[in-house]
Amino acid sequence: MDEWWRNAVVYQIYPRSFQDSNGDGIGDIPGIISQLDYLAELGIDAIWLSPVYKSPGLDNGYDIADYQAIDPQFGTMADMDELIAEAHRRNIRIIMDLVVNHTSDQHEWFKQSRRSRNNPYRDFYIWRDGKNGVAPNSMQSGFSGSAWQEDSRTGQYYLHLFSAGQPDLNWANPAVRRAIYRMMNFWLDKGISGFRMDVIDLIGKDPDHEIRENGPHLHEYLQEMNTATFGRGDFMTVGETWSATPSLAQKYSDPRRNELSMVFQFEAMQLDKQAGKEKWDWRPLQTAELKAVLNKWQTQLDYHAGWNSLFWNNHDLPRIVSRWGDDDKCRVTSAQMFAILLHLMRGTPYIYQGEEIGMTNYPVESIAEVDDIESINMYNERLAAGAKPADLIAAINRMGRDNARTPMQWTNASGAGFTSGRPWLHVNPNYREINVAAAKATPHSVYTMYQRLIKLRHSEPIITDGEYEPITSVPDAVMAYYRSYEDTRWLVVANLTNKEQIINLPVKFKQVLITNYSRVPKTLVNAILAPYQAFAVVVN
């Protein structure tokens, strides 16, 4: 297979926080255009653009009011056309974030749907009668509370798997599907290169049987979508699938099934929460478990007939260097370790804005500082149930989505070079030390590590096409694996902790490909790894 996206590196932009061009404190499309040269220099192949559609902003754009209009805070459709054109001039493709599980309650379809039970758009959404004055069943929202909202105008409940302002579309209605496909073709015809499909594993839901993910018609809908839209060209699609297993990911991404290019799966990203609990219920990461999950996804998915994504960060996750690394004394080396470990695996790697300079979480002291609706809802719900405010703030500081959404740190100037005005969300005070200008001026920065890894991926087919073999004869705190292609073999080693580790690998190597320390042990027999040390070598 020679699809362009197999060898690509994708960079996610969260538009509100990337670059403000007009001083209103909100990032925008002209701001993105102004930084395309930066992205070209970094070496990325595609931008995953988080939503810029018209939206009331209840969930920062993941509540879409008009799929074919640009929200004025981000610019105009002319700006969007210019972004696509200017990106293409630099050989950068645009991947649009698309939410088709639900819309905003301000979308015209829903405004019509709620007017009466016999409105032509009524069946665009999922309406049910209550039972003895309560919700139709016990389905819960991902943003706390019941997934059913009573609407007094017609006396029925509508389904919302997220906030009440995000009613779920009824994918069982062919008219809904046709309308979605027309809209997708509108964007493909504009010159974008594909879609990131938000919570796509929910569109096949069966609410009457309380089935959320992987409903009975999910893959049927995806195959129909493929035929009607992106299957007609060289487009990339990645589905957000929190419920995916390797076998399910194979279904999504096997080209013979005509569904998606790849999926985002989150098994590794849930290892530091207590079993059966929510993400706020933390437990320390066990490195042995992390290794097992990463190796599982490298070995149990058939990469000759399917594909996977690689990521540590996105707009919904805390910064990896703060979460599982050391954002203080070992910030640079731990950030570089995570980069080396991930980018030399099989799959398409995604970089979230600021990851390439080692941006960190930004702890808050009170709920008044929090913007994220998910965090606020959790705080209020658990506070009412008797939880202590300090414990809830600690949970938000560890796992809240605002951690990823603080403005991009470009320079050490006021506003971090993000805006000349007051930023919509607080800037991390460490912008004076952690910023793009400083990273680019430092020879062995996190930025230069990402730049080198991207160049390696583009020049060495072993990364995309090579086989993967996990190494089990290392301590739990160390992850090691071989990559093999034709007559070439690489060894990748990473110390996942802030403690020295000893490895005993009786192999000889002839070349150091990349490392986050100044030197690699001359022999790997009883070798000492420094905290967060990582490297890749060519073995004999």
N, C-alpha and C positions, 0 to 999 in steps of 0.2 A: 504494500500500500504506500502511496506517495502523497497523501493529503498534506497540505502545507502546515496544518495545525499540529501534526505529530512532532514536528521539529521546531515549533514556535515557542516563544516565551510571551506570556500575556501579562499586562500590567493593569490592575484595577484602579480606576479613578472614582472617587466618591466626590461628585462635583461641588457640593456645598463647601467642601474642606480643601480643595486642591489649590485653586488660585483665583483670587478676586481681582477683576479688572477695573471696577468702577468705584471702589471705596465704600460699598454698602455693607461690607462685612460678610458677604455670601459669595462663595466661589461660583464661577459661571463659565459658559462655553468660550467666550473670548479669552478668558484666563487660561483655559486648557490650550487653546490655539497658541498662546504666547509661550507655552512651555513644551511645545512639540519637539523643538530642537534638543531640549534636555532629554526627552524620552528617546529620541533617535540616537543620541550619544550614548545613552545607557545601553542601547542595542535591542530593545524590545521589538516584537513583531506585530502586536495587536494591543489595542486598548479595550478592556471591558469597562464600559461606561455605565455606572449606576444610574437609576432613572432620572431623566430630565423632562419627562412628560408633564403636562399640566396636572397639578395636584394641590389639594388643600394642605398637604404636608403633615398630616397627622402621624404618618409613619415615614417621614422624610422621603417622600416620593414613591414608596412602595404601595401607595394608595392612589391609583391613577384615575383622574377625572376625564381625561381626553387623551387617547392613545396617539392621536395624530396632530397634537399641538405641543409646543415647547412651553414649559412654565416660564412666565416672564422674569422670574428671579434669575433664571439661567441664560436668558437671551431670547433669540427669535429662531424661526425655522431657517432663515437666511444664515444665521450664525451656525446652525447645525450643518447646513449644506457646506459651508466654508470649512468646518472642522473635518468633515469627511474628505473633502478635496485636499486640504492641506496635509492631512495625515497620509493620504495616498501618495502625495508628492514625496513623502519621506519613507515610503514603503511600509507604512503602518496601517493596519486594518482596524476598523471600528466594529466592536461587538456590543450590541445594545442589550441592556438588561430589560427583560420583559416579564411582566407579572400578569399571567392569564388565569390563575386560580381564583382571583378576586379582583374587584375594582374598588374605587372609592364610592362612598354613598352619595357623592356629588356627581358621579358619572350620569350622563343623560339616560342611559339604559336603566339605572336604578331609580332615578327620579320618576321615570315612567312606570317602572315595575311596581312601585309602592302606592301608586295612585288608586288602583282598584284591583279587585281579584280577576277582572276580565280584561285588563289592559293587555295589548299585544306583547308587551315586554315582561309581563308577569312571570312567564316561565323562563326568562333569562337568569333568574336567581332561584334559590331554593327556599320555598315557603311551606310551612307546615302549621297545622292547628296545634294549639297547646293541649295538655291533658290535665283536666281538672284545675285549670288556672295556673299551671306551671309549664315549663319548657317541654317540648316534644320528647326529649330524652336527655341523657346525662352527658352528651358530648361537651368537651371543655375547649375553651379558646387557648391558643398558644400564648396569649397575652393576659392570662388569668381569668377565672370566672367561666360562666356558661358560654357555649358557642352559639346560643340562640338569643335573639333579641326580639322582644315583642314590639310590634308596630301598631300603634293605637288606631291608625286610619282604617286599617282593614281587619284588625283583630287577629292577625296571624303572626307567627314568628318567622324571622329569616335567619339563615345560617351564616355565621362568620367565624371561621377558624382562627382569625386573628382579632383585631379590634372590631367593635361594633360599627365603626366607620369604614370597614373593609368587607362588605358582603360578598359571599362566595358565588361565583358564576355556576350556572347549571350546565355542565358539560354534556349531560344526557340529552340536551336540546340541540338538534342539528343546526338550528338557526344561530345559536351561540357560536358553534364551531365555525360555521361559514363566515360569520362576522369577524372572528378572531383571525382567520386565515387571510381575509381581505386586508386587514390591517397589517399583518406580518409582511405580506407582499408589497404593501406601500413602502415599508422601510427597506426591504431588500432591493426594490427598484431604485431607491435613492442612492444605493451604492455601499450600504453596510455589508459586513462579511459574516453576519450570523447573530445568534442570540445566546445570552445566558438566561435560562428559563427558571425563574423563581419558583420555589416549592412545587416543582412540576409533578412530583409523585403524589400530590393531593388532588389532581384534576379528575381522577377516576373514583373519587370518594363515593361511598354509599351511606348517606347519613341515616337512613332508616334502620340500617344494621350496625350503625356506629363504626363504620370502616372509614378511616381517614386516608392512610397511605396505601398505595398498591391495590387500588380497587379493581374489580373484575374487568373493567373496560379500559384501564389505563394504557396498556400497550397498543390496543386497537386505536385509541385516540391519537397516540404519538405517531403511529404508522400513517394514519390519515393525514395528520399535520405535515409529516415529511413529504408525502405525495403532493399535497396542495401548496406547499411553500418552499422550504429550503432544500428539498430533495432535488430540485431542478438545477442546482449549480454547485459551485465549489465553496460551500458555506460551512461554517463551524457552529456547532451547538453544544452547550454544556448544561446539563440539568442539575439543579440543586435537589438532592435526594437524601434527606436526613435518615431515611430508613434503609438505604441500600446495603446489600451484602455483595460480596464478589460475584455470586451467581446472578443476582439481579442486575448488577452493573454490566455483566456480560450481555444480558438481554437488551439493555438500553443501547449498548455501544457496538454490538456485532453488526458490521455493515450489511450483512446478508438480511438483517431484520428491518432495515430502513427506518430507524428511529432517530437516535441522537449520536453525536460524535463521541461524547464522553459524559461522565457525571462528576459532580462534587459529592463525595461521601465523607461522613463525619465520625466514623467510628473512633479514630484516634483522638478527635477533638472532644470526646466525651469521657476520656479516661480519668479526669480529675474531678468527676462528680460521683457522689455516692450512688450505689446501685439502686435503681428504681426511683430515684429522686430527681429533682430539677437541677439545672446547671448551677443554681445558687448554693446548692448543698455540697460543699467542697470536700475533697479528700486529697491528700498529697499524690502527685503522679508517681507511679511505679515504673521505672525505666524498662524493666523486663516486659511489662505489658505494652508499653509504647513500641518496643522493638517487635514484639509478636504481631501487633496489628499492622505495622508498616510492612513487615515481611509477608504477612498473609496477603495483603493487597498487591504485593509485587509478584507473588508466586501463584495465587489461586485465580487470578484473572488472566485469561488467555490473551496476551498482548498481540498475538498474530491474528486474532479475530475479535478485537475489542480494544478499548483504550481507557485510560484513567487520567485524572487530574492530580496535580501535586500542589499542596499549599499548606502554609502555616497560619496565614492571616486572611481576614476579609473584614468587611464593614460590620459584621455581626460578632466578631471574636476579639478578645483582648489581644494586645500585642504579645507575640510569642517570646520576645526577649524578656519581658516582664513576667510572663506566665510560667515558662519552663526554663528560662535562662537566668541571667544575672544582669539586671538593668543598672547596676552600680559599678563595682570595680571591674567586672568582666563583661561589660556590655558589648564591647566590640568583638572580643573573641567568641562569646557565646552566640551573638548574632551571626557571625561568620560560620560558626560550626553548624547552626541550623541550615544555613544556605548551602554549604557543601554537602551535607547529608541528604538534603532533599533534591537538589538540582542535578545530581548525578544518578538519580533513579529513573526508571521507566515511567513515562507519562508526560503530560504537558504541564510545565510549572507556571504558577500564577504568583505575581508579586503584588502585594497591596501597597498603595502609596505610602511612602515613609518607611516601609520595611527595608528598602535598599539603603537607608542611612541609619538604621537601628533606632527608629523612634520608639518611645516607651509609653506605658500607661500613665495616666494623670489622675492620681487619687483626689477625691473630693472629701469635704468635711460634713456636708449636709445635703439633704434631698433637694434643697433649693438650687443647688449647683447642677442638678441632673437634668438633661434634656430628653433622654431616651424614654419613650412611652412604655417599653417593656420593663425597664428598671423601676419607673415610677409606679406602675401598676403592681409589681411585685412588692415594693416597699409598703404601699398602702394596704394591700391585702394581708401581708404578714404582720404589719403593725397592728391592724385591727384584731388579729388572732393572738396578740400578746407578745410578739417578738420584740427584742430590744433594738432601738434605733441604731446603736453603735454596731451591732452585729449585721444589720441590714446594709448599712453603709460599707462595712467591710466586704460584704458579698458583692455589692455593686462595684467597689474598687477593684475587686479581683476579676469579675466576669462581665461587668456592664458594657454595653455596646458603645457608649460614649468614648471609651478608651481608644477605640480605633478611629473615632470621628473628629478628634481634635485637629485643628488646621495643620496643613502641611508646613513643615519648617524649612523655609528656603534660605534665609539669611539670619544674622544676629541683630538685624534692625528691628525697630518697634513693630509689633504685629508679626514677627518672624518672616517678613517679606510676603506674607500671605495676603494682607490687606493694609490699606492706608487708613481704614476706618476701624470701627469696633467689630471684632469678629463675632459671628453668630454663636460660636461655642468657644469657651476659654482655650487659649493657646497654652500648651505645656511650658512652664517657665524655663525648662532646660533647653529651649530653642537657642539660647545664647551659645551653648556648646554643641548641641546636636542640630545641625542644619546642612542643607545641600552644599552651600558654599564651602563650609569647613570640610565636609567629607570629600569634595572634589579636590581640595587643596592638600589632602593628606594621602601619602603614597599607599598606605596599607589600611585603608578605611573599609567600613562595611560596603560603601558604594563601589569601590574598586574591586572588591571581592565579587559582588553581583555582576559587574561588568565583565570580569574575567570568566565567570561561570557561563554567562550568556554566550560569549565568544566560543568557549569550549563546546557548548551544545551545538552551535551552528557549524563547527568545523570537524567534529568527531562523531561519526555515525554510530559508534559504540553506545553513546548515551541514549539515542532514540531506538536503535535497532538491536542492541546487544542483549544477551541473556543475563538474568539476574540470579545470583546464588548467595543466600544468606550464610554467614559464618556463625556457628553456634559456640565455638570453643573460645569465647571471650567472656569477660565478666558481664554481669547484668547491666552495669553502668556504661558499657561500651557497645556500640553498634558497628558492625563490620559486614561488608558484603563484597562479592566479586561482580564485575561486569565483563562479559566476554563477547567478542565479535570477530569472526574469521580467525586470524592468528594473533589477535591482541587480547590481553587480559589486564584489567585494572583491579586494584584493591582500594576500597574506600573504608576509612576508619574514623570513628567519631566518639569522643568521650562526652557523654551526655550530662556530666555533672561538674561541680566545682571542686571536686577532689581528684588527686592524682590516682591513676589507675595503671595496673600492670597487665600487659598483654603478652602472649607467648604464641607467635605465629611464625612457624619455620618456613618462611618464604623469603626469596631474594627479590629485590626490585632494582630496576635500572634507571628509573627516571621519576622525579617528583613532579606531578602535574599541577597540584595546587595545595596550599597549606595555609592555615591561619596563624602559624607560629614561624619564627625565622628559620627553624630547622626541623627536620624529621629524624627520629632515631635512626642511626646507621643500620642497626639490625632490629628486627621486630621480635626477636627471641628475648623474653623477659624484659621487654622495653617498657619504660615509664612514659605514660601519657600525661601531659600537663592538664590542668583544669580546662575543660571545653576544647581541648585540642582536636583538630580534624585535619585530615589530609587524604589525597588520592595519589596513588603511585602506579606506575606501569611495572607489572611483575614479570619475571623471566618465565 
